[in-house]
C-alpha cells in the first residue's frame, strides 16, 4: 500500500465516520434520518465498488439496504426500544463494519475515475438540485406543501406505518403483505416522534414522509441515469453525460411521478427503483455473474416486500442467469463464492415460504379489488410494450448483442404471467381490467420508457454522425414524450407533480391543509368538517381524520373515510354511531346545527360553527 493510497483511504474513512457522527447527532436530536441513511448507503456502495463497476455497485448497495431492512424490521420487533433507536443501531453498524473492512484491507483502494465521475455528476446534478430544494421547501412549509403526498392510497399507507411504529417493527399484531413501504415510512418519521405532541403527530409524520418520497424519486432518477451511463459507453463524454441527463428526467415525468403522487402510489417509486437496479445487474451478467445473481435475489426480496406480483421479473432474470451459466463458471464457484451463491439462492424460498405465502393466503382476495387508478387501458400499455420490443430487436440487429432484447422479452413474458394471475382474480367482475392489472402494466411501461429512450440513442450512435444522428435522437425524444402522453396526463397528476417541486399548494389549499392538521389530534374526540372549505377539500380532510381513528384494516369506520358525504346530516349520524363516541363537526354553515339536530334525535353529534 503506497502513501497516496493511504491518504485516499484515510479521506474516505474520515468522510464515512464524519457522516456517521453527524447523522447520529441529527437523528438522536430528533431530526430527519437522511444523513445517517445516506452515509450507510455510501458505505455499502464504496464496499461493493472495490470489486464491481460503480453503476452496479450503486444498484447493489440500494437493493441490499432495502432488502435488508425488509428483513430487519421483522427481526428487531421483539427487541426492547423504539423504532428510531433500532434503526439507528442497524445503520450505524453497517457504516462501522464497512469502515473496519476498509481500514484493515491491504488491497489498493478503488475509487471512480475522475472524468467519468464528473460527467455522471453533471448528468444527475439538475435532478439532485431540484429535489433537494423541494425537500427543504417541504420541511420549512409548516404543512402547506405536503398535500401532494397525501392523496388516495397514501392515507392508509400512513396508518399502517403508524401500527408498525407503535409495535417497534413488523409484528404479528399487524401483519402486512407489503411491509417495506410502511417500514420505510415509519422509519422516516421515527426520530423525535416520541417528543411530538399528539396534535402535531400527523404534521410531523406526513412532512417526513413527503421528504422521503422526494428522495426516493431522486434515487429513481439517478438509477435511470446510471442505466443510460452503463448502456451508452461508446458515446463521447459529453454525449454520454447529456444522454444520462435526459434519461434521468423520465422518472420525474407526470406519467411516472405525477401518477404516483396523484394516487398515493408510494410503492410504485420503490418498484421502479428495484426494476432499474435489476436491469443494471442484468447488463453485468457476462462479467459479474455471481454479483448479478446476488443483486437479482435482493431485488426479488425488495419486490416481494413492496409489490409481490412483480417479484417474478427478477426471479425470471435470475433463473435465466443461472441456467445459462457456462460450465467453467460453475467450476469456479468455491469457498466464499459458494457461500454467496447459496445465500443468494436460499434467501428467496425462505422469504417466500415464511413471509410472502402466508401473507398472500391471508390477503390474496384483495388482489381482485378495485381502487383509484389512472385511466390507462390495455392498448395504452401494449403500445409501449410494442415500441420497447421494436427498439430492442433493432439494437440486436445493429450491434449483434442479444442482451437487451433477451432481457426485454423475459421481462414482458414474466410480467405477463403476473398480469394473467391478477386478471384471473377478477373473474366474475364486470371487467377483467381493474386496479391491480392496470397498475402492474403501468409500472412495467414506466420502466420500459427508460429502455426505449436509451435504445433510441444507442441506435442513433450506430447510425453515424451529423444530421442523421441528430434526427434519430430527436425522433427518440418525440417517441418517448409521445408515449407518456398516452393516455393524456390528468390535471391531478400535473398538479401533484407541480406541488411537489414548486413553492405553491396546487393540490389542496393552504387553508385546507391547516384545517386538517388543526383537527388531527388522535387523543381528542373524532372531528370532521362539513360545508367548510370546498366539498373536495372537505372530503380530503375527513378521509385523514376518520381513518386516523381506525384500529386496523378491517375496521368498518374506514369506509366512512372513503364514502362519507359530510354535507348530509344523516351520514354524520351514522358516523357518530359507528365511532361509538361523540362526534364534533366543524362548519361554516350556521344552518347545519339544526339539520343535524333533526337528523340525530339521540344526539352524539356536536356542531361547531366557525
C-alpha positions in Angstrom: 0.0 0.0 0.0 1.7 3.2 -1.2 1.5 6.6 0.5 -1.1 8.1 -1.9 -3.4 5.1 -1.3 -3.1 5.5 2.4 -4.1 9.2 2.2 -7.1 8.5 -0.1 -8.2 5.6 2.1 -7.9 7.9 5.2 -10.0 10.5 3.5 -12.7 8.0 2.6 -12.8 6.6 6.1 -12.9 10.0 7.7 -15.7 11.0 5.4 -17.7 8.0 6.4 -17.0 8.4 10.1 -18.0 12.1 9.8 -21.2 11.2 8.1 -21.9 8.7 10.8 -21.3 11.1 13.6 -23.3 13.9 12.0 -26.1 11.5 11.1 -26.3 10.1 14.6 -26.3 13.5 16.1 -29.1 14.8 13.9 -31.1 11.5 14.4 -30.7 11.5 18.2 -31.7 15.2 18.3 -35.0 14.3 16.6 -34.0 15.4 13.1 -34.6 13.5 9.9 -32.6 10.3 9.4 -31.5 11.2 5.9 -27.8 11.9 6.7 -27.4 8.6 8.5 -29.2 6.6 5.9 -27.2 8.3 3.1 -24.0 7.5 4.9 -24.9 3.9 5.2 -25.8 3.7 1.5 -22.5 5.3 0.5 -20.6 2.9 2.8 -22.2 -0.1 1.1 -21.6 1.3 -2.4 -17.9 2.0 -1.6 -17.5 -1.6 -0.3 -19.2 -3.1 -3.4 -17.2 -0.7 -5.7 -13.9 -2.4 -4.7 -14.8 -5.3 -6.9 -17.7 -4.2 -9.1 -18.4 -1.4 -11.6 -19.7 1.7 -9.9 -23.1 1.8 -11.6 -23.6 -1.8 -10.5 -22.3 -1.0 -7.0 -24.9 1.8 -6.6 -27.7 -0.5 -7.6 -26.4 -3.3 -5.4 -26.0 -1.1 -2.4 -29.5 0.2 -2.8 -31.0 -3.3 -3.1 -29.1 -4.7 -0.2 -30.2 -1.9 2.1 -33.8 -2.1 1.1 -33.9 -5.9 1.2 -32.0 -6.0 4.5 -34.4 -3.5 6.0 -37.4 -5.5 5.0 -36.0 -8.4 7.0 -34.5 -6.4 9.9 -37.8 -4.7 10.6 -39.3 -8.1 11.4 -36.3 -9.4 13.4 -35.9 -6.3 15.7 -39.6 -6.1 16.5 -39.5 -8.3 19.7 -36.4 -6.4 21.0 -36.9 -3.5 23.5 -36.7 0.1 22.4 -38.4 2.3 19.9 -38.1 2.0 16.1 -35.8 5.1 15.9 -33.3 3.5 18.2 -33.3 0.2 16.4 -32.9 1.8 13.0 -30.1 4.0 14.4 -28.2 0.9 15.7 -28.6 -1.0 12.4 -27.5 1.8 10.1 -24.5 2.7 12.4 -23.5 -1.0 12.4 -23.5 -1.0 8.6 -21.2 2.0 8.4 -18.9 0.7 11.2 -18.4 -2.7 9.5 -17.5 -1.1 6.2 -15.1 1.4 7.9 -13.4 -1.5 9.7 -13.1 -3.6 6.5 -11.6 -0.6 4.6 -9.2 0.1 7.5 -7.8 -3.5 7.6 -7.8 -4.2 3.9 -4.5 -4.5 2.2 -5.9 -4.1 -1.3 -5.4 -0.8 -3.1 -8.5 1.4 -2.6 -10.5 1.7 -5.8 -12.4 4.9 -6.5 -14.4 6.1 -9.5 -12.2 7.6 -12.3 -12.2 11.4 -12.1 -13.5 12.3 -15.6 -16.4 9.8 -15.7 -17.4 10.7 -12.1 -17.6 14.4 -13.1 -19.6 13.6 -16.2 -22.1 11.4 -14.3 -22.3 14.0 -11.6 -23.1 16.7 -14.1 -25.9 14.4 -15.5 -27.6 14.0 -12.2 -26.9 17.4 -10.8 -30.1 19.1 -12.1 -32.4 16.4 -10.6 -30.5 16.5 -7.4 -30.7 20.2 -7.1 -34.4 20.4 -7.8 -35.3 17.5 -5.4 -33.1 18.7 -2.6 -34.7 22.2 -2.9 -38.1 20.6 -2.8 -37.2 18.6 0.3 -36.1 21.8 2.1 -39.2 23.6 0.9 -41.4 20.8 2.3 -39.5 20.8 5.6 -39.9 24.6 6.0 -43.5 24.8 4.8 -45.3 24.0 8.1 -47.6 21.5 6.3 -48.6 23.9 3.5 -46.7 21.8 0.9 -47.3 18.2 1.7 -50.8 17.6 0.3 -49.4 16.2 -2.9 -48.1 13.2 -0.9 -51.4 12.6 0.9 -53.7 11.5 -1.9 -55.7 8.3 -2.2 -53.7 5.3 -1.1 -51.3 7.5 0.9 -53.8 7.7 3.8 -53.8 4.0 4.7 -50.1 3.7 4.0 -49.5 6.2 6.8 -51.9 4.4 9.1 -50.2 1.1 8.5 -46.8 2.7 9.2 -48.2 4.0 12.5 -49.1 0.5 13.6 -45.6 -0.6 12.7 -44.0 2.3 14.6 -46.1 1.6 17.6 -45.1 -2.1 17.5 -41.4 -1.2 17.3 -41.2 -3.1 14.0 -43.3 -5.5 11.9 -45.0 -7.8 14.5 -47.8 -10.4 14.4 -50.3 -7.9 15.7 -50.4 -6.0 12.4 -49.2 -8.3 9.6 -48.7 -6.7 6.2 -48.5 -8.1 2.7 -46.3 -5.2 1.6 -44.2 -4.5 4.7 -41.4 -2.4 3.2 -43.5 0.6 2.5 -44.9 1.1 6.0 -41.4 0.2 7.3 -39.8 3.0 5.3 -42.5 5.5 6.2 -42.3 4.7 9.9 -38.5 4.9 9.8 -38.7 8.3 8.2 -40.6 9.9 11.0 -39.4 7.7 13.9 -36.6 10.1 15.1 -38.1 12.6 17.6 -41.6 11.3 17.3 -41.9 10.4 21.0 -41.5 14.1 21.9 -44.1 15.4 19.4 -47.4 16.5 20.9 -50.3 14.3 19.9 -52.0 17.2 18.0 -48.8 17.6 15.9 -48.2 14.0 15.0 -49.9 14.0 11.6 -48.0 17.0 10.5 -44.7 15.5 11.7 -45.4 12.2 10.0 -46.5 13.4 6.6 -43.8 16.0 6.4 -41.1 13.4 6.9 -42.9 11.0 4.5 -43.0 13.7 1.9 -39.3 14.3 2.2 -38.6 10.5 1.9 -40.8 10.2 -1.2 -38.9 13.0 -2.9 -35.6 11.4 -2.0 -36.7 8.1 -3.4 -37.8 9.8 -6.6 -34.3 11.3 -6.8 -33.0 7.7 -6.4 -35.0 6.6 -9.4 -33.6 9.5 -11.5 -30.0 8.6 -10.5 -30.5 4.9 -11.3 -32.1 5.7 -14.6 -29.1 7.9 -15.4 -26.8 5.0 -14.3 -28.6 2.7 -16.7 -28.0 5.2 -19.6 -24.4 5.7 -18.5 -23.7 2.0 -18.5 -25.5 1.3 -21.7 -24.0 4.1 -23.8 -20.3 3.6 -23.2 -19.5 4.1 -26.9 -20.6 7.7 -26.7 -18.1 10.5 -26.0 -18.1 12.1 -22.5 -20.4 15.0 -23.5 -22.9 12.8 -25.4 -22.9 10.3 -22.6 -23.5 12.8 -19.9 -26.2 14.6 -22.0 -28.0 11.3 -22.6 -27.9 10.3 -19.0 -29.2 13.8 -18.1 -32.2 13.4 -20.4 -33.0 9.8 -19.3 -32.8 10.9 -15.6 -35.8 13.1 -16.2 -38.1 10.2 -17.2 -39.0 9.0 -13.6 -39.9 12.6 -12.8 -42.5 13.0 -15.6 -46.2 13.2 -15.0 -46.6 9.7 -16.4 -44.4 8.3 -13.6 -44.0 10.5 -10.6 -47.2 12.5 -11.4 -49.4 9.5 -11.4 -47.7 8.1 -8.3 -48.3 11.3 -6.3 -51.9 11.6 -7.6 -52.9 8.2 -6.5 -50.7 7.8 -3.4 -48.6 5.0 -5.0 -45.6 5.2 -2.7 -44.8 1.6 -3.6 -44.6 2.5 -7.3 -41.5 4.6 -6.7 -39.8 1.7 -4.8 -40.8 -0.7 -7.6 -39.2 1.4 -10.2 -36.0 1.6 -8.1 -35.9 -2.2 -7.9 -36.6 -2.7 -11.7 -33.9 -0.2 -12.7 -31.4 -1.8 -10.3 -32.2 -5.3 -11.6 -31.6 -4.1 -15.1 -28.2 -2.9 -14.2 -27.5 -6.4 -12.7 -28.7 -7.9 -16.0 -26.3 -5.8 -18.0 -23.3 -7.0 -16.0 -24.1 -10.7 -16.1 -21.3 -11.6 -18.6 -18.5 -10.2 -16.4 -20.0 -10.3 -12.9 -22.4 -13.2 -12.9 -22.3 -14.0 -9.2 -22.8 -10.4 -8.1 -25.7 -10.2 -10.6 -27.3 -13.3 -9.1 -27.0 -11.8 -5.6 -28.4 -8.4 -6.8 -31.4 -10.1 -8.6 -32.0 -12.1 -5.4 -32.0 -8.9 -3.3 -34.2 -7.2 -5.9 -36.7 -10.1 -5.7 -36.9 -9.7 -1.9 -37.5 -5.9 -2.3 -40.3 -6.5 -4.8 -41.8 -9.3 -2.6 -41.9 -6.8 0.3 -43.2 -4.0 -1.9 -45.5 -5.2 -4.6 -45.2 -9.0 -4.7 -46.6 -9.8 -8.2 -43.7 -8.1 -9.8 -41.1 -10.2 -8.0 -41.5 -12.6 -10.8 -39.4 -10.3 -13.1 -36.1 -10.5 -11.2 -36.8 -14.2 -10.4 -37.1 -14.9 -14.1 -34.0 -12.9 -15.0 -32.1 -14.7 -12.2 -33.3 -18.1 -13.3 -32.0 -17.4 -16.8 -28.7 -16.2 -15.5 -28.3 -19.5 -13.6 -29.3 -21.9 -16.4 -27.1 -20.1 -18.9 -24.0 -20.1 -16.7 -21.2 -21.9 -18.6 -19.5 -24.9 -17.1 -16.2 -23.1 -16.3 -18.1 -20.6 -14.2 -19.7 -23.3 -12.1 -16.3 -24.9 -11.6 -15.0 -21.7 -10.1 -17.9 -21.4 -7.6 -16.0 -22.5 -4.4 -15.2 -21.2 -1.0 -16.6 -17.7 -0.4 -18.2 -17.6 -3.8 -20.2 -20.7 -3.0 -21.3 -19.2 0.3 -22.5 -16.1 -1.6 -24.4 -18.2 -4.2 -26.0 -20.4 -1.6 -27.0 -17.4 0.5 -28.4 -15.6 -2.6 -30.5 -18.6 -3.6 -31.5 -19.6 -0.1 -33.0 -16.3 1.0 -35.7 -16.4 -1.7 -37.5 -19.6 -0.8 -37.1 -18.8 2.9 -38.8 -15.4 2.4 -41.5 -16.8 0.1 -42.4 -19.7 2.3 -42.0 -17.9 5.6 -43.5 -14.5 4.8 -45.0 -13.9 1.3 -47.0 -17.1 1.1 -48.8 -16.7 4.4 -49.5 -13.1 3.6 -50.9 -13.9 0.2 -53.1 -16.7 1.5 -54.4 -14.3 4.1 -55.0 -11.3 1.9 -54.8 -12.7 -1.7 -58.5 -12.0 -2.2 -57.8 -8.3 -2.1 -55.9 -8.6 -5.4 -59.2 -8.6 -7.2 -60.4 -5.4 -5.6 -60.8 -2.1 -7.3 -59.3 1.3 -6.4 -58.4 4.7 -7.7 -56.2 4.3 -10.8 -55.3 6.3 -13.9 -57.4 5.8 -17.0 -54.9 3.5 -18.6 -56.2 0.8 -20.9 -54.6 -2.4 -22.3 -53.9 -0.8 -25.7 -52.1 2.1 -24.0 -49.5 -0.2 -22.4 -49.4 -2.5 -25.4 -48.2 0.4 -27.4 -45.3 1.0 -25.0 -44.5 -2.8 -25.0 -44.5 -3.0 -28.8 -42.2 0.0 -29.1 -39.8 -1.4 -26.5 -39.7 -4.7 -28.3 -39.1 -3.0 -31.7 -36.3 -0.9 -30.3 -34.7 -3.9 -28.6 -34.8 -6.0 -31.8 -33.3 -3.1 -33.7 -30.5 -2.9 -31.2 -29.9 -6.6 -31.7 -29.7 -6.3 -35.4 -27.4 -3.2 -35.2 -25.0 -4.4 -32.5 -25.2 -8.2 -32.7 -25.7 -8.3 -28.9 -28.8 -10.0 -27.6 -28.6 -8.8 -24.0 -31.2 -6.1 -24.3 -33.7 -8.0 -26.4 -33.5 -11.1 -24.3 -33.9 -9.1 -21.1 -36.9 -7.2 -22.5 -38.6 -10.4 -23.7 -38.1 -12.1 -20.3 -39.5 -9.1 -18.5 -42.6 -9.0 -20.8 -43.2 -12.7 -20.5 -42.7 -12.9 -16.8 -44.8 -9.8 -16.1 -47.4 -11.2 -18.4 -47.7 -14.2 -16.2 -48.2 -12.0 -13.2 -50.7 -9.9 -15.2 -52.6 -13.1 -16.1 -52.8 -14.0 -12.4 -54.1 -10.6 -11.4 -56.7 -10.8 -14.2 -57.8 -14.2 -13.0 -58.5 -12.7 -9.6 -61.2 -10.6 -11.2 -63.2 -13.5 -12.7 -66.8 -12.8 -12.1 -66.3 -9.0 -12.1 -67.9 -6.7 -14.7 -64.4 -6.1 -16.2 -61.3 -8.2 -16.1 -59.2 -5.0 -16.3 -59.1 -3.2 -13.0 -56.9 -1.7 -10.3 -54.2 -4.3 -9.9 -53.8 -5.4 -13.6 -53.7 -1.7 -14.7 -51.1 -0.8 -12.0 -48.8 -3.7 -12.9 -49.0 -2.9 -16.6 -48.3 0.8 -16.0 -45.3 0.0 -13.8 -43.7 -2.1 -16.5 -44.5 0.5 -19.1 -42.8 3.2 -16.9 -39.7 1.1 -16.7 -39.7 0.4 -20.4 -39.7 4.1 -21.2 -36.2 4.3 -19.9 -35.1 1.4 -22.1 -36.8 2.9 -25.1 -35.0 6.2 -24.6 -31.6 4.6 -24.2 -32.2 2.2 -27.1 -33.1 5.1 -29.4 -29.9 7.0 -28.5 -27.8 3.8 -29.0 -29.3 3.3 -32.5 -28.6 6.9 -33.3 -25.0 6.4 -32.3 -24.7 3.4 -34.6 -26.2 5.3 -37.5 -23.3 7.6 -37.8 -22.6 11.3 -37.1 -24.1 14.6 -38.1 -27.6 15.2 -39.2 -28.7 11.5 -39.2 -27.7 11.1 -35.6 -29.4 14.3 -34.6 -32.6 13.4 -36.3 -32.7 9.9 -34.7 -32.1 11.4 -31.2 -34.9 13.9 -31.9 -37.2 11.1 -33.0 -36.4 9.2 -29.9 -37.3 12.2 -27.7 -40.6 12.6 -29.6 -41.5 8.9 -29.3 -40.8 8.8 -25.5 -42.6 12.0 -24.8 -45.5 10.9 -27.1 -45.8 7.6 -25.2 -46.0 9.5 -21.9 -49.0 11.4 -23.3 -51.0 8.3 -24.0 -53.2 8.4 -22.0 -53.2 12.2 -21.6 -51.8 13.4 -18.3 -54.6 14.3 -15.9 -54.9 17.7 -14.2 -54.4 15.7 -10.9 -51.1 14.2 -12.0 -49.8 17.6 -13.2 -50.9 19.4 -10.1 -49.5 16.8 -7.8 -46.1 16.9 -9.6 -46.0 20.7 -9.6 -47.0 20.8 -5.9 -44.1 18.6 -5.0 -41.4 20.8 -6.6 -42.8 24.3 -6.7 -43.4 26.5 -3.6 -47.2 26.7 -4.2 -50.0 24.5 -2.9 -51.8 23.3 -6.1 -53.4 20.1 -4.9 -55.0 21.3 -1.7 -55.1 24.9 -0.5 -53.0 26.0 2.4 -56.3 26.7 4.3 -57.4 23.1 3.9 -54.1 21.7 4.9 -54.0 23.8 8.1 -57.6 22.9 8.8 -56.7 19.2 8.6 -53.7 19.5 11.0 -55.6 21.6 13.4 -58.2 18.8 14.0 -55.8 15.8 13.7 -55.3 15.1 17.4 -56.0 11.3 17.8 -56.4 11.7 21.6 -59.3 14.1 21.2 -62.9 13.4 20.1 -63.2 12.5 16.5 -63.7 15.7 14.4 -64.8 16.1 10.8 -65.5 19.1 8.7 -68.7 19.8 6.8 -69.5 22.7 4.3 -66.2 24.2 5.4 -63.7 24.7 2.7 -64.8 23.1 -0.6 -66.6 19.7 -1.0 -63.4 18.1 -2.5 -61.2 19.5 0.2 -63.7 18.6 3.0 -63.6 15.0 1.7 -59.8 15.1 1.7 -59.7 16.4 5.3 -62.3 13.9 6.6 -60.6 10.9 5.0 -57.5 11.5 7.0 -59.3 12.4 10.2 -61.6 9.3 10.1 -59.0 6.7 9.1 -56.7 8.0 11.8 -59.2 6.5 14.3 -59.2 3.0 12.7 -57.8 0.1 14.7 -56.9 -1.9 11.7 -57.6 -2.6 8.0 -61.0 -4.3 8.8 -62.3 -1.5 11.0 -65.7 -0.5 9.5 -65.1 3.1 10.2 -62.6 3.2 7.3 -65.5 3.1 4.8 -66.6 6.4 6.1 -63.3 7.9 5.2 -63.8 7.0 1.6 -67.5 7.4 1.2 -68.7 10.0 3.7 -70.7 12.9 2.3 -70.2 15.2 5.3 -72.8 17.7 4.0 -75.5 15.0 4.6 -76.6 15.2 8.3 -77.9 11.6 8.2 -74.4 10.3 7.2 -72.9 12.3 10.1 -75.3 10.5 12.4 -74.2 7.1 11.1 -70.6 8.1 11.5 -71.2 9.1 15.1 -72.9 5.7 15.8 -70.0 3.8 14.2 -67.4 5.8 16.2 -69.2 4.9 19.4 -68.3 8.3 20.8 -69.2 11.9 20.5 -68.6 13.4 17.0 -67.6 17.0 16.5 -68.5 18.6 13.2 -66.8 21.9 12.3 -68.6 24.0 9.7 -69.1 27.5 8.3 -72.8 26.9 7.7 -75.0 28.0 10.7 -77.9 26.0 9.4 -76.1 22.7 9.8 -76.7 22.5 13.6 -80.5 22.5 13.2 -80.3 19.9 10.4 -78.1 17.6 12.4 -80.3 18.0 15.5 -83.3 16.9 13.4 -81.4 14.0 11.8 -79.9 12.7 15.0 -82.6 12.9 17.7 -80.5 10.7 20.0 -77.6 13.2 19.9 -73.9 12.3 19.8 -73.0 15.0 17.3 -71.8 18.4 18.3 -71.7 21.1 15.6 -69.2 23.9 15.9 -69.8 26.9 13.6 -66.6 29.0 12.9 
